[in-house]
Amino acid sequence: MAKINYEIRKEIEALNNKGISQKKMASILGLNQSSISREMKRCDPYSADIAEKISNKSKSQNELIISQVLLLRKQGMSIKAISDRLDVYFDAVKKIINDNTKGEIDGNKK
C-alpha cells in the first residue's frame, strides 16, 4: 500500500481544485478510492499543507503512545493495565508490544 506523502497531497489538492472525482483521483494516483476519501477528510476545504501538518501531528501522537506502552511494559505492567491507564484498546497495546519486542506477550514467547 502506498503511503500518502506531501507530494501526493499536493497532487490530490490540484486534482480536487480541478473538480476531479475521488474515483478518478484514485485511478490517476494509483491509490484506492478509500485512501483518497480518508485523506480528504483531514480538512475541509482540502489543503495539502494543512493535511501534512495533521498527518505529522498524528504520527507524533502515535509515537508517544508507542513509547508510553513500551515503557510501562518494561516496568512490568500488564497489557490490561496499560490499556486501562492509557485508554488504548487492549488489542492495540498487544500489537504495539508484539511489533516492538521479540514477540514477548505477558512474559511468554509467541
LOKOL-803355 format. One record per residue: residue in three letters; z, x, y of N, C-alpha, C, CB in turn. Coordinates in steps of 0.2 Angstrom, whole numbers, plus 2048, in hexadecimal, padded with zeros to 3 digits. Glycine has a CB too. Layout:
% LOKOL-803355
alaZXYZXYZXYZXY ...
//
This chain:
% LOKOL-803355
met8008047FA8008008008008048068067FB800 ala7FC80380B7FB8078118018058167F4806814 lys80480A81980980981E80580882480E80F81E ile80880382880680282F8098078348077FA831 asn80480B83680781083B80480E842804817839 tyr80681284780481184E7FC81084F807816853 glu7F881484C7F181484C7EF80D84A7EE819848 ile7F180B8447EF8048417F27FF8467F280383A arg7F87FF8497FA7FA84E7F67FA8548027FC850 lys7F37FF8567EF7FF85C7E87FB85A7ED80685E glu7E67FC8547E07F98517E17F18517DE7FC84B ile7E77F084E7E97E984D7E97E58547F07E884A glu7EC7E98597ED7E68607E67E58637F17EB865 ala7E17EA8627DA7E98657D77E48617D67F0864 leu7D77E385B7D47DD8577D77D78597D57DE850 asn7DD7D785A7E17D085C7DE7CE8637E87D185C asn7DE7D38687DC7D286E7D47CF86E7DC7D8873 lys7D07D18697CA7CE8697C97C88657C57D3865 gly7CF7C58637CF7BE8607CD7BF8597CB7BA864 ile7CE7C48557CC7C584E7D27C284A7CB7CD84C ser7D07BE8457D57BB8417D97C083D7D27B683C gln7DF7BF83A7E37C38367DF7C58307EA7C0835 lys7DC7C082D7D87C18277D27C68287D57BA824 lys7CF7C682D7CA7CA82F7CC7D18317C57C8835 met7D27D18347D67D88367D77DB82F7DC7D783A ala7DA7D882B7DC7DA8247D67DE8217DF7D5820 ser7D17DA8217CA7DD81E7C87E38217C57D781E ile7C87E38287C67E982C7CA7EF82A7C57E7833 leu7D17EE82A7D67F382A7D77F58237DC7F182D gly7D57F181E7D77F38177DE7F18157D57FA815 leu7E17EC8187E87EA8177E87E38147EC7EB81D asn7EE7E18127EE7DA8107F07D68167F47D980B gln7ED7D08167EE7CB81B7F67CA81D7EB7C481A ser7FA7CA8178017C98188047CF81C8057C8811 ser8017D581B8047DB81F8027DA8268007E181C ile7FC7D88287FA7D682F7FF7D18327F37D482F ser8007CC82E8047C683080B7C98328047C182B arg80E7CC82D8157CF82F8157D38358177D3828 glu8107D88358107DC83B80F7D984180A7E183A met80B7D384280A7D08488107CC84A8047CB847 lys8157CA84581B7C78468207CB84A81E7C4840 arg81F7D184A8247D684E8257D48558217DD84D cys81F7D28588207D085F81A7CC8618207D7864 asp81C7C78668177C28688177C28708187BB865 pro8117C487380B7C687180B7CD86D8067C6876 tyr8077CE8698077D48658057DA8698027D485F ser8097DF8698087E686C80A7EB86880D7E6873 ala8057F08678067F686280C7FA8658007FA862 asp80D7FB86B8127FF86D8197FC86C812800875 ile81A7F586D8207F286C8217F18648207EB86F ala81C7F086081D7F085981F7F68568167ED856 glu81C7FC85981E80385782680485881A80885A lys82880285E82F8038608337FF85B830801867 ile8317F985A8357F48558357F784E8327ED855 ser8307FA84C82F7FD8458348038458287FF844 asn83480784A83880D84A83F80B84A836812850 lys84180684D84880484E84A8018478497FE853 ser8467FE8438477FB83D8488018388427F783A lys84480683884580C83484B80F83583F811835 ser84D81083C85481383D85A80F83A854814845 gln85980983B85E80583885F80583085D7FD83A asn85980582D85980682685C80D824852806823 glu85A81282885D81982686481982785981E82A leu86781682C86E81582D871812827870812833 ile86F80C82587180881F87180D81986E80281E ile86C81081886B81481287181A812864818811 ser87281D81887782281887E82081787682681F gln87F81A81A88681681988781581288681081D val88281280E88381080788481780387C80D805 leu88081C80488182280188882580287C827802 leu88A82580889182880A896824807892828812 leu89681D80789B81980489B81A7FC89A812806 arg89581B7F989581C7F28988227F088D81B7F0 lys8968277F489982E7F38A182E7F38968337F8 gln8A382A7F78AB8297F88AE8257F28AC8267FF gly8A98237EE8AC81F7E88AC8187E88B38217E6 met8A98157EE8A980E7EE8A480A7EA8A880C7F6 ser8A68057E78A28017E289C7FE7E68A57FC7DE ile8967FC7E28917F97E58927F37E988B7F87E0 lys8967EF7E58997E87E889C7E97EE89D7E47E3 ala8A17EE7EF8A57EF7F58A17F27FA8AA7F47F3 ile89C7F67F98977F87FE8937F28018927FE7FB ser8907EE7FC88D7E87FE8917E480388A7E47F8 asp8977E380189B7DE80589D7E180C8A27DD801 arg89E7E880C8A07EB81289A7EC8178A37F2810 leu8947ED81488F7EE81988B7E881A88A7F3816 asp88C7E28168897DC8168817DD8148897D981D val8807E180F87A7E280C87A7DF8058787EA80C tyr8747DC8038737DA7FC8757DF7F786C7D77FB phe8797DD7F287B7E17EC8757E57E987E7DD7E7 asp86F7E17E88697E47E58667EA7EA8647DF7E3 ala8677E87F08647ED7F58697F47F58647EA7FC val86F7F37F58747F97F48727FC7EE87B7F67F4 lys8727F97E88707FC7E286A8007E28707F77DC lys8657FD7E585E8007E685F8077EA8597FC7E9 ile8628067F086380C7F48668127F086880A7FA ile86C8107EC86F8157E886B8187E38758127E5 asn8678147DF8638167DA85D81A7DD8608107D7 asp85A8187E385581C7E58578237E88518187EB asn85D8247EA85F8297EE86482E7EA8628277F4 thr86582C7E38698307DF8658317D987082D7DE lys8698357D48658367CE8668307C986883C7CB gly86682A7CB8668247C786D8227C58638267C1 glu8728257C88798237C787B81D7CA87E8297C9 ile87D8187C687F8117C98868107C587A80C7C7 asp88B8107CA89280F7C78948147C28938087C5 gly89281A7C38948207BF8908207B989B81F7BE asn88C81C7B888881D7B188081E7B38888167AE lys87D8227AF8768247B087281E7AD87482A7AB lys86D81D7B18688177AF8668187A88628177B4 
//
